[in-house]
Amino acid sequence: MSGRLGTASLSQGAVANVYTVPAGKLASVNINVCNRDSSPGKIRLAISDTAGVQGNDEYLEYDYSIPASSAIERTGLVLDAGKVVTAYCPYASPQLSVVVTGIEEDM
């Protein structure tokens, strides 16, 4: 599979498991976070061994500020089978979208 691998529109206080690498696959991914709001927002991004963040060592970003009507992108991440891209919005105001794009290959 290639192209868009997973998406999420974040709700305040809920962890979204945006994409999980299937068994027997290796994935090269990019993560894009878009702030659709007119107010700045914050995001927490992690790559976890299981659904939901299990430890502080799994975070890529923690309360990273995204300006209003702006986006951030993290590129060139290589993940093995079972890894989960998770996202969390700690505040209610911003409207954040997360899109994971990339390619999956057989291991």
C-alpha positions as MATLAB code, in Angstrom:
seq = 'MSGRLGTASLSQGAVANVYTVPAGKLASVNINVCNRDSSPGKIRLAISDTAGVQGNDEYLEYDYSIPASSAIERTGLVLDAGKVVTAYCPYASPQLSVVVTGIEEDM';
ca = [
       0.000    0.000    0.000;
       1.161    3.556   -0.615;
      -0.209    7.077   -0.410;
      -2.458    8.080    2.464;
      -2.138    5.439    5.183;
      -4.183    6.995    7.987;
      -6.069   10.118    9.075;
      -7.631   11.561   12.211;
      -9.532   14.658   13.248;
      -8.529   15.134   16.865;
     -10.913   15.606   19.765;
      -9.671   17.258   22.919;
      -8.314   14.804   25.464;
      -8.556   11.665   23.310;
      -5.608    9.687   21.960;
      -6.015    8.885   18.266;
      -4.220    5.847   16.873;
      -3.755    7.294   13.397;
      -1.873    4.453   11.702;
      -0.560    0.999   12.614;
       2.059   -0.776   10.509;
       0.572   -4.147    9.471;
       2.227   -7.435   10.437;
       5.032   -8.436    8.093;
       5.442   -4.895    6.761;
       7.963   -2.070    7.039;
       6.686    1.474    6.452;
       8.348    4.725    5.495;
       5.990    7.506    6.590;
       5.458   11.244    6.801;
       3.182   12.802    9.431;
       1.370   16.059    8.668;
      -0.588   17.973   11.319;
      -2.858   20.774   10.120;
      -4.379   23.381   12.425;
      -7.720   24.281   10.814;
      -8.534   26.821   13.529;
      -8.012   30.591   13.788;
      -6.294   30.031   17.179;
      -2.913   28.426   17.834;
      -2.981   24.799   18.934;
      -0.758   22.163   20.523;
      -0.118   18.572   19.518;
       1.511   15.508   21.030;
       2.817   12.944   18.531;
       4.265    9.554   19.403;
       5.374    6.314   17.827;
       4.297    3.539   20.169;
       4.781   -0.207   20.388;
       1.048   -0.655   21.049;
      -2.125    1.428   20.695;
      -1.925    4.544   22.879;
       1.217    6.074   24.324;
       2.860    3.778   26.850;
       5.919    5.796   27.897;
       7.557    9.195   27.735;
      10.298    7.803   25.479;
       7.782    7.348   22.616;
       7.060   11.055   21.944;
       8.219   12.831   18.789;
       6.518   16.073   19.857;
       5.064   17.082   23.222;
       2.739   20.109   23.380;
       4.293   21.398   20.153;
       2.723   24.757   19.203;
       1.141   25.025   15.773;
       0.171   28.551   14.683;
      -3.367   29.262   13.507;
      -4.145   28.079    9.971;
      -0.753   26.400    9.717;
       0.799   22.932    9.600;
       3.850   20.914   10.613;
       5.312   17.871    8.913;
       7.668   15.169   10.142;
       9.189   13.203    7.280;
      11.288   10.139    6.575;
      10.213    8.039    9.554;
      10.816    4.302    9.132;
       8.616    2.023   11.240;
       8.573   -1.737   11.653;
       5.541   -4.016   11.983;
       3.185   -3.201   14.840;
       4.350    0.372   15.452;
       1.504    2.853   15.987;
       1.482    6.559   15.135;
      -0.556    8.244   17.876;
      -1.696   11.844   18.269;
      -3.211   13.781   21.149;
      -4.647   17.299   21.427;
      -4.536   18.528   25.041;
      -6.848   21.523   24.470;
     -10.422   21.875   23.228;
     -10.084   24.950   21.021;
      -7.981   24.054   17.990;
      -9.276   21.891   15.202;
      -6.372   19.615   14.273;
      -6.127   17.049   11.478;
      -3.410   14.407   11.265;
      -2.539   12.679    7.982;
       0.011    9.881    7.656;
       1.334    9.268    4.152;
       3.959    6.837    2.949;
       4.650    3.385    1.614;
       4.499   -0.110    3.078;
       6.899   -2.850    1.987;
       7.205   -6.535    2.833;
       9.835   -7.301    5.472;
];
